[in-house]
Amino acid sequence: MSFRSTCLAAVAAVALMCGAAQAQTLRYANQGELKSLDPYTVNETTTNAHLSHAYEGLTARDRDLKIIPGLAEKWETSADGLKWRFYLRKGVKFHGGQDFTADDVLFSADRVRAPGSNFVTRVPTDAKFVKVDDYTVDVILTTPNPILIAQWDYWMIMSKKWAEANNAVAPTPAAATTPSFASLNANGTGPFKIESHQPGVKTVFKANENWWGKPEGNIKEVIFTPISSDATRVAALLSGEVDVIEPVPIQDIQRVKASGTADVLSGPELRTIYLGMDQIRDELLESNVKGKNPFKDLRVRQAFYQAIDIETIKSRVMRGLSTPSPLMIAPELFPHTGFTRPKFDAEASKKLLAEAGYPNGFEVGMDCPNDRYVNDGQICQAIVGMLARVGIKVNLNAQPKGQYFAKVLKSGGYNTSFFLLGWTPSTFDAHNVLYDIIGCRTNPNSSRGETNLGGYCSKPMDALTDKILVEPDTAKRNEMIKEAFKISTDEIAYIPLHQQALAWGVSKKVKMAQRADNSLLFRYATKE
């Protein structure tokens, strides 16, 4: 078979300029904890960024989010797009000393698609991985997939020998009540080794001196400490106790900028914050309405949408640092042309509820993380108040992201009636949103709808999504994407809120790159 090359030699890492600062320890604090070291437990950006210091994928992304070689030096595709060949790096070793080979790729392909994994959509369920030799792997597809590798940087490759030796062949579900070996220990090929891990307390990373790549920074040790309290986190930065914090609370941005010792690294983020509703159960798990599900009624979903004053959330909760969105994707990834949000109108909301048979409203539970997104707990509190004005009593369950994800994700049985979530498409492409978040989850043999917590389902939209995946013509593809989003917005599959802004607090002694996907990567950092 003849192959068409799609990637040439590896991109060389940028070397440090002569006279670079001496190797340093970076002290970092985040509002959330690192619950599990198993790279297939929670598909969440901050966790993925933490684990990508130790683990690597076949591909990677640079500072500008462009796809570059990772553990695969190069790859080729066949003319019909049904066969991809990956040439693996030779001489790479896992932190535990095991050689990296094709066997690890095949093992990881099986493990990432196994029950309990939260990453099943990273690799097509029908893709067949074939070992050509120790450093060559073929991936055979049943249909062309031009964006196959677009999400593989966070499909992290694990050591087959290490997993088998430590009873870690199966992925650790987010809802697991007993930690597995893989959730407490890590063995990757990346630029940092995890020296110690105390969940919820401290994780220590040490530079991997045998890493195949070339670091762009001078950090030799990273001490990560979760600090949930906004005030404590900011105080730690300003006192010099830590070098980097994420995020800087919106109300403290000017204070940090004026400190003279630290600054705020800010920019747009590609993440969309949104609300979802259980539209699949015949009766909600957490509601006083019995025998039926109010969210199955379009009028109720529209009433919830129109009860939310997004401009007040922007001005008072987000202090202007958010961009209200009519779609489930950032405009940088797909233009919002032709789409607008329904107008905030509490009276119209009450009327819709009455028409749907709920003139006095009803009661419903709401799940919300309080340490994952910018002001997530405050956003949920504001929404509780807004819905109360139209007669909806919301019983808010705001909790740390570890407990939250364990409850609402697939491994927890999608145990939620109404929720807030955030999503950055891992492929930086609309197909990811249409497939993972809005796609039907009705087929147990398909990875479609893996993170569709509410169970919304539109077969016409799914059919469009499948065509979008294989359509090579950009103009035609964009028209299909627009049509698919129109279906989901007309039916109010979700209630998009906004794209939040990035705000990292960084000591003036530290320089680092900020990616729009909110991945804080130690290998790009330097410290005086």
QUIFENBEL-V133044 format. One record per pair of residues at least 24 apart in sequence whose C-alpha atoms are under 6 Angstrom apart, sorted by the first residue. I is the first residue (numbers start at 0). J is the second residue. D is the distance in whole Angstrom. If there is no record, write none. Layout:
I	J	D
I	J	D
This chain:
2	75	6
2	76	6
2	77	5
3	75	6
3	76	5
3	77	6
4	75	4
5	75	5
6	73	5
6	74	6
7	73	6
9	68	5
9	72	6
12	213	6
13	215	6
14	215	6
15	215	6
20	527	5
22	217	5
22	218	6
22	219	6
23	218	5
23	219	6
24	218	6
24	219	6
24	220	5
24	221	6
25	221	5
26	221	6
26	222	5
26	241	5
26	242	5
27	223	5
27	241	6
27	242	6
27	243	5
27	244	6
28	223	6
28	224	5
28	225	5
28	244	5
29	225	5
29	226	6
29	244	6
29	245	5
30	225	6
30	226	5
30	227	4
30	370	5
31	225	6
31	370	5
32	199	5
32	225	5
34	198	6
35	182	5
36	182	4
36	183	6
37	181	5
37	182	5
39	116	5
39	117	6
39	118	6
40	116	6
40	117	6
40	171	6
40	172	5
40	173	5
41	117	6
42	117	6
48	518	5
52	189	6
52	190	6
52	191	5
53	187	5
53	189	4
53	191	5
53	192	5
54	155	6
54	187	4
54	188	6
54	189	5
55	155	5
55	189	6
56	152	5
56	154	5
56	155	4
56	156	6
58	151	6
58	152	5
59	152	4
80	143	5
81	139	6
81	140	5
81	143	5
82	138	6
82	139	5
83	137	6
83	138	5
84	136	6
84	137	4
85	135	6
85	136	5
86	134	6
86	135	5
87	134	5
87	135	6
93	187	5
93	188	4
94	186	5
94	187	6
94	188	6
100	133	5
100	134	6
101	133	5
101	134	5
103	158	5
103	159	5
106	159	6
107	156	6
107	157	6
115	170	6
115	171	6
115	172	4
116	170	6
119	446	6
120	446	5
143	469	6
144	469	6
149	426	5
150	425	5
150	426	5
172	410	6
173	405	5
174	405	4
174	410	6
174	411	5
214	522	6
215	522	6
215	523	5
216	522	6
216	523	5
216	524	5
216	525	5
217	525	5
242	505	6
242	506	5
243	504	5
243	505	5
244	503	6
244	504	5
245	503	5
246	502	5
246	503	5
247	502	5
247	503	6
247	504	6
260	507	6
261	505	5
261	506	4
261	507	5
262	504	6
262	505	5
263	503	5
263	504	5
264	502	6
264	503	5
265	501	5
265	502	5
266	500	6
266	501	5
267	500	5
267	501	6
268	500	5
268	501	6
268	515	5
269	329	6
269	423	6
269	516	6
270	422	5
270	423	4
270	498	6
271	421	5
271	422	5
271	497	6
271	498	5
272	420	6
272	421	4
272	496	6
272	497	5
273	419	6
273	420	6
273	494	6
273	495	4
273	496	5
274	418	6
274	419	5
274	493	6
274	494	5
275	417	6
275	418	5
275	453	6
275	493	5
276	416	6
276	417	5
276	453	5
277	416	5
277	453	4
278	453	6
278	454	6
278	455	6
279	454	5
283	416	6
285	363	6
285	364	5
286	362	5
286	363	4
287	362	5
298	351	6
299	352	6
302	348	4
302	351	6
305	343	5
305	344	5
305	348	6
306	345	5
306	348	6
308	343	6
320	500	6
321	498	6
321	499	5
321	500	6
322	497	5
322	498	5
323	496	6
323	497	4
324	496	6
324	497	5
327	495	6
349	389	5
359	390	6
360	390	4
360	391	5
361	391	5
362	391	6
362	392	5
362	393	6
363	393	5
364	393	6
364	394	5
364	395	6
365	394	6
365	395	5
365	396	6
365	417	5
365	418	5
366	396	5
366	397	6
366	418	5
367	397	5
367	418	6
367	419	5
368	397	5
368	398	5
368	399	6
368	400	5
368	403	6
369	397	6
369	398	5
369	399	5
370	399	6
413	452	6
455	492	6
